[in-house]
Amino acid sequence: TRMEPTQTCALPICGLHSGESLGNQLTLSRAAIWKQIQQLRTMDLHIESVPAKGYRIEGGLNLLQASRIVQGCEQEIRNRIGELEVFLKIDSTNSHLMGRTARNVDQIDVCFSEYQSAGRGRRGRQWVSPLASNLYFSIGVHFNSGLTGLDGLSLVVGVAIVRALKKLEVERLQLKWPNDVQYKGKKLSGVLVEMKGEADGPCYCVIGIGVNVNMPSSAHEAIDQPWTDLINGASMRVERNQLAATLLNEIIPALDLFERQGLSPFVDDWHQHDACLGQRIQLVQPHQTVSGIGRGIHADGSLLLEVDGALSQYRFGEVSVRIAS
């Protein structure tokens, strides 16, 4: 588990604690404690201050621990993971793994962070990443099929996320092409895939995943689309280390199956949860907007849209999808 030296001050999770008692526990001055608290607040962590009594974090913190995540993984998944890191703060888990040099191509690397200062979503959007509230992680995996054979990868990951959440008894989930998981029509999770390598040879993919678990109210204004989370939206009691392990137990085997058989084993599950299937939707492109009826996905992962009675395909990176009102 990795944490930056300036970020290792963690507040006790219950009751009120004075600056003096925290300073004694951590061998820091009260001024230094105050600076640490201000730094944590810049990461969207709500710390309550009660005059003459001290500080507390309402509801406490459920911090990620690499050992607990690994412990929750099935043995075959543990064998596939080369390294699993947990940061308290990082710019972007995707950037961290994309910047690595070549490692063991037979193993998968995983990077979690409690906070991202430059988290990214699709098409350059910011991924809002308040401290210790949700899950932000990336998976680095090698494929031999080449970049041209990886169309549909984000769809596979979306299906795996749905399978994992259903094991935790979350229902009413939908998949919105090409990279969103929704609950009751609101965004719950997103996927960002980045790649480097050869068009028809070995390549390295980093799959960034965000899952809204317990989004603080302070983050509401920074999100520009309807969203929800597991605790407040889906009324799910969740321990984040268990959730992380459950997701890895579904996503990693899905990646291995995708390497062997492509998208076909996942198409039925996608159509079962397709938020756009049979819906009148709009596809917004840089220079035009196309309206039509969603007709599922093609075997290569492209979106099928019926426009004026004719069926057309739209591939990744060209469009975003909005269900028309």
C-alpha positions as CSV (number, residue, x, y, z in Angstrom):
1,T,0.0,0.0,0.0
2,R,1.4,3.4,-1.0
3,M,0.6,6.7,0.5
4,E,2.3,10.1,0.0
5,P,4.3,11.2,3.1
6,T,2.3,14.4,3.4
7,Q,-1.0,12.6,3.3
8,T,-0.6,10.0,6.0
9,C,-2.5,11.8,8.8
10,A,-5.8,10.0,9.2
11,L,-8.4,11.3,11.7
12,P,-10.0,8.8,14.1
13,I,-13.4,7.8,12.7
14,C,-15.8,8.4,15.6
15,G,-16.4,11.0,18.3
16,L,-14.8,14.4,18.7
17,H,-11.0,14.8,18.9
18,S,-9.3,18.0,19.9
19,G,-6.3,19.3,18.0
20,E,-4.2,18.7,21.1
21,S,-5.1,15.1,21.4
22,L,-4.5,14.5,17.7
23,G,-1.2,16.3,18.0
24,N,-0.2,14.1,20.9
25,Q,-1.1,10.9,19.0
26,L,0.7,11.9,15.8
27,T,3.6,13.9,17.5
28,L,2.5,17.0,15.6
29,S,1.8,20.6,16.7
30,R,-1.8,21.8,16.8
31,A,-0.9,24.1,13.9
32,A,0.4,21.2,11.9
33,I,-2.9,19.3,12.7
34,W,-4.9,22.2,11.4
35,K,-2.9,22.3,8.2
36,Q,-3.5,18.6,7.7
37,I,-7.2,19.0,8.2
38,Q,-7.3,21.9,5.7
39,Q,-5.4,19.7,3.2
40,L,-8.0,16.9,3.6
41,R,-10.8,19.4,3.1
42,T,-9.3,20.4,-0.2
43,M,-10.0,16.8,-1.3
44,D,-13.7,17.2,-0.6
45,L,-13.6,15.4,2.8
46,H,-16.2,16.9,5.1
47,I,-14.6,17.4,8.6
48,E,-16.8,18.9,11.2
49,S,-15.3,21.4,13.6
50,V,-16.9,22.0,17.0
51,P,-15.5,25.0,18.9
52,A,-13.7,24.1,22.1
53,K,-14.3,20.4,21.5
54,G,-12.5,19.3,18.3
55,Y,-13.0,17.6,15.0
56,R,-14.8,14.6,13.6
57,I,-15.7,13.0,10.3
58,E,-19.4,12.3,10.3
59,G,-20.0,8.6,9.6
60,G,-16.3,7.9,9.8
61,L,-14.1,6.6,6.9
62,N,-14.0,3.2,5.3
63,L,-10.5,3.3,3.9
64,L,-9.2,0.9,1.2
65,Q,-6.5,-1.6,2.2
66,A,-4.6,-3.7,-0.4
67,S,-4.4,-6.7,1.9
68,R,-8.2,-6.8,2.5
69,I,-9.0,-6.4,-1.3
70,V,-6.6,-9.2,-2.1
71,Q,-8.0,-11.4,0.7
72,G,-11.5,-10.9,-0.8
73,C,-10.4,-12.1,-4.3
74,E,-10.8,-15.6,-5.4
75,Q,-7.5,-17.6,-5.6
76,E,-7.4,-17.7,-9.4
77,I,-7.8,-13.9,-9.4
78,R,-5.0,-13.5,-6.9
79,N,-2.7,-15.5,-9.1
80,R,-3.5,-13.2,-12.1
81,I,-2.7,-10.0,-10.2
82,G,1.0,-9.0,-10.4
83,E,0.7,-5.9,-8.2
84,L,-2.1,-4.2,-6.4
85,E,-1.5,-0.7,-5.2
86,V,-3.6,1.6,-3.0
87,F,-2.7,5.3,-3.0
88,L,-4.3,7.9,-0.8
89,K,-3.8,10.6,-3.5
90,I,-2.7,10.4,-7.1
91,D,-3.3,12.4,-10.2
92,S,-4.9,9.6,-12.2
93,T,-4.9,5.8,-11.7
94,N,-5.0,5.5,-15.5
95,S,-2.0,7.8,-16.0
96,H,-0.1,5.9,-13.3
97,L,-0.4,2.6,-15.1
98,M,-0.1,4.0,-18.6
99,G,3.3,5.5,-17.6
100,R,4.8,2.2,-16.7
101,T,7.4,0.2,-18.6
102,A,6.7,-3.3,-19.8
103,R,6.1,-5.8,-17.0
104,N,5.1,-9.5,-16.9
105,V,2.7,-9.8,-19.8
106,D,1.0,-12.8,-18.1
107,Q,-0.1,-10.8,-15.1
108,I,-2.5,-7.9,-14.4
109,D,-1.7,-4.8,-12.4
110,V,-4.3,-2.9,-10.4
111,C,-4.1,0.6,-9.0
112,F,-6.7,2.1,-6.6
113,S,-6.6,5.6,-5.2
114,E,-8.8,7.3,-2.5
115,Y,-8.5,10.6,-4.3
116,Q,-7.6,11.7,-7.9
117,S,-6.5,15.2,-8.5
118,A,-6.8,14.8,-12.3
119,G,-9.3,11.9,-12.8
120,R,-10.5,11.6,-16.3
121,G,-13.7,10.4,-18.0
122,R,-14.5,9.8,-21.6
123,R,-13.8,12.6,-24.1
124,G,-11.6,14.5,-21.7
125,R,-14.3,15.1,-19.0
126,Q,-13.3,15.4,-15.4
127,W,-14.1,12.5,-13.2
128,V,-15.1,14.0,-9.8
129,S,-13.1,12.1,-7.2
130,P,-13.8,13.2,-3.6
131,L,-11.6,11.5,-0.9
132,A,-12.5,8.0,0.3
133,S,-16.1,8.3,-1.0
134,N,-16.2,6.1,-4.1
135,L,-14.1,3.6,-6.0
136,Y,-11.5,4.9,-8.5
137,F,-9.2,2.2,-9.9
138,S,-7.4,1.1,-13.1
139,I,-6.5,-2.3,-14.4
140,G,-3.5,-2.8,-16.7
141,V,-3.7,-5.8,-18.9
142,H,-1.7,-7.1,-22.0
143,F,-3.5,-8.5,-25.0
144,N,-2.0,-10.3,-28.0
145,S,-4.9,-9.6,-30.4
146,G,-3.7,-6.1,-31.3
147,L,-5.4,-2.8,-30.9
148,T,-7.7,-3.5,-33.8
149,G,-9.1,-6.6,-32.0
150,L,-10.2,-4.7,-28.9
151,D,-13.4,-3.0,-30.1
152,G,-16.0,-3.7,-27.5
153,L,-13.6,-3.9,-24.5
154,S,-15.5,-1.1,-22.6
155,L,-18.8,-3.0,-23.2
156,V,-17.3,-6.1,-21.7
157,V,-16.2,-4.3,-18.6
158,G,-19.6,-2.7,-18.2
159,V,-21.2,-6.1,-18.3
160,A,-18.8,-7.4,-15.7
161,I,-19.6,-4.4,-13.4
162,V,-23.3,-5.2,-13.7
163,R,-22.7,-8.9,-12.9
164,A,-20.6,-7.9,-9.8
165,L,-23.3,-5.5,-8.5
166,K,-26.0,-8.0,-9.0
167,K,-24.1,-10.5,-6.9
168,L,-24.3,-7.8,-4.2
169,E,-28.1,-7.6,-4.7
170,V,-28.2,-4.4,-6.7
171,E,-31.0,-4.6,-9.3
172,R,-32.5,-2.2,-11.8
173,L,-29.1,-1.7,-13.5
174,Q,-28.7,-0.6,-17.1
175,L,-25.9,-0.3,-19.6
176,K,-25.6,2.9,-21.7
177,W,-23.4,2.6,-24.8
178,P,-20.5,2.6,-24.8
179,N,-19.2,2.9,-21.2
180,D,-21.7,3.8,-18.5
181,V,-23.5,1.7,-15.9
182,Q,-26.8,3.2,-14.7
183,Y,-29.1,2.7,-11.8
184,K,-32.7,3.8,-12.5
185,G,-31.5,5.8,-15.4
186,K,-28.8,7.7,-13.6
187,K,-25.1,7.2,-14.0
188,L,-23.6,4.9,-11.3
189,S,-20.3,3.9,-12.9
190,G,-18.1,4.7,-15.9
191,V,-15.3,3.1,-17.8
192,L,-12.3,4.7,-19.7
193,V,-10.1,2.5,-21.8
194,E,-6.7,3.7,-23.0
195,M,-4.3,1.7,-25.1
196,K,-0.8,1.6,-26.5
197,G,0.9,-1.0,-28.7
198,E,0.7,-2.5,-32.2
199,A,-2.4,-2.5,-34.4
200,D,-2.0,-6.3,-35.1
201,G,0.4,-7.3,-32.3
202,P,1.0,-7.1,-28.6
203,C,-0.6,-4.2,-26.8
204,Y,-1.2,-2.8,-23.4
205,C,-4.6,-1.6,-22.2
206,V,-5.4,0.4,-19.1
207,I,-9.1,0.2,-18.0
208,G,-10.1,3.0,-15.7
209,I,-13.3,2.4,-13.6
210,G,-15.2,4.7,-11.3
211,V,-18.1,3.6,-9.1
212,N,-20.1,6.0,-7.1
213,V,-20.5,4.6,-3.6
214,N,-21.2,7.5,-1.2
215,M,-20.9,10.8,-3.1
216,P,-20.8,13.8,-0.7
217,S,-23.2,16.7,-1.2
218,S,-20.2,19.0,-1.9
219,A,-19.5,17.2,-5.2
220,H,-23.0,17.7,-6.6
221,E,-22.4,20.9,-8.5
222,A,-19.3,19.6,-10.3
223,I,-21.2,16.8,-12.0
224,D,-22.9,17.8,-15.2
225,Q,-25.3,14.8,-15.7
226,P,-27.8,12.8,-13.7
227,W,-26.0,10.5,-11.3
228,T,-26.6,8.3,-8.3
229,D,-24.6,6.2,-5.9
230,L,-24.9,2.9,-4.1
231,I,-25.5,4.0,-0.5
232,N,-27.9,6.9,-1.0
233,G,-29.3,6.0,-4.4
234,A,-29.5,2.2,-4.4
235,S,-29.8,1.9,-0.6
236,M,-27.0,-0.6,-0.5
237,R,-25.0,-1.3,2.6
238,V,-21.5,-1.7,1.2
239,E,-17.9,-2.1,2.5
240,R,-15.6,-0.7,-0.1
241,N,-12.9,-3.3,0.2
242,Q,-15.5,-6.1,-0.4
243,L,-16.9,-4.2,-3.3
244,A,-13.5,-3.8,-4.8
245,A,-12.7,-7.5,-4.6
246,T,-16.2,-8.4,-6.0
247,L,-15.6,-6.2,-9.0
248,L,-12.1,-7.7,-9.6
249,N,-13.6,-11.2,-9.3
250,E,-15.9,-10.4,-12.2
251,I,-13.8,-8.1,-14.4
252,I,-10.6,-10.1,-14.6
253,P,-12.2,-13.3,-15.8
254,A,-14.2,-11.3,-18.3
255,L,-11.0,-9.8,-19.7
256,D,-9.6,-13.3,-20.1
257,L,-12.7,-14.6,-21.8
258,F,-12.7,-11.5,-24.1
259,E,-9.1,-12.3,-25.1
260,R,-10.1,-15.8,-26.1
261,Q,-13.6,-15.4,-27.6
262,G,-14.2,-11.7,-28.2
263,L,-17.4,-9.8,-27.5
264,S,-19.9,-12.6,-28.4
265,P,-20.2,-14.2,-24.9
266,F,-21.3,-10.8,-23.5
267,V,-23.8,-9.6,-26.2
268,D,-26.9,-11.3,-24.6
269,D,-26.1,-9.7,-21.2
270,W,-25.6,-6.3,-22.8
271,H,-29.0,-6.5,-24.6
272,Q,-30.7,-7.6,-21.4
273,H,-29.5,-4.4,-19.7
274,D,-29.4,-2.0,-22.7
275,A,-30.7,1.4,-21.7
276,C,-31.1,2.4,-25.3
277,L,-32.7,-0.7,-26.8
278,G,-36.0,0.2,-28.4
279,Q,-35.7,3.8,-27.2
280,R,-35.7,6.9,-29.3
281,I,-32.2,8.4,-28.8
282,Q,-29.9,11.0,-30.1
283,L,-26.3,10.5,-31.2
284,V,-24.4,13.7,-30.9
285,Q,-21.4,13.9,-33.2
286,P,-19.0,16.9,-33.6
287,H,-20.8,18.2,-36.7
288,Q,-24.2,16.6,-36.6
289,T,-26.8,15.0,-34.3
290,V,-28.5,11.8,-35.5
291,S,-31.9,10.8,-34.1
292,G,-33.3,7.3,-34.2
293,I,-34.3,4.1,-32.4
294,G,-31.7,2.1,-30.5
295,R,-31.4,-1.5,-31.9
296,G,-28.7,-2.9,-29.7
297,I,-25.1,-3.5,-30.5
298,H,-23.3,-5.2,-33.4
299,A,-21.0,-8.1,-32.9
300,D,-18.0,-5.7,-33.1
301,G,-19.4,-3.5,-30.3
302,S,-20.7,-0.7,-32.5
303,L,-24.1,0.8,-31.8
304,L,-27.0,-0.1,-34.0
305,L,-29.4,2.8,-34.7
306,E,-32.5,2.7,-36.9
307,V,-32.8,6.0,-38.7
308,D,-35.8,6.5,-41.1
309,G,-36.3,2.7,-41.3
310,A,-32.6,2.0,-42.2
311,L,-30.1,0.4,-39.8
312,S,-26.7,2.1,-39.3
313,Q,-23.7,1.3,-37.2
314,Y,-21.8,3.9,-35.0
315,R,-18.4,3.0,-33.6
316,F,-16.5,4.0,-30.5
317,G,-15.1,7.5,-30.2
318,E,-17.5,9.0,-32.6
319,V,-20.6,9.6,-30.6
320,S,-22.2,10.1,-27.2
321,V,-25.7,8.8,-26.4
322,R,-28.5,10.8,-24.9
323,I,-31.9,9.2,-24.4
324,A,-34.3,11.6,-25.9
325,S,-37.1,13.0,-23.8
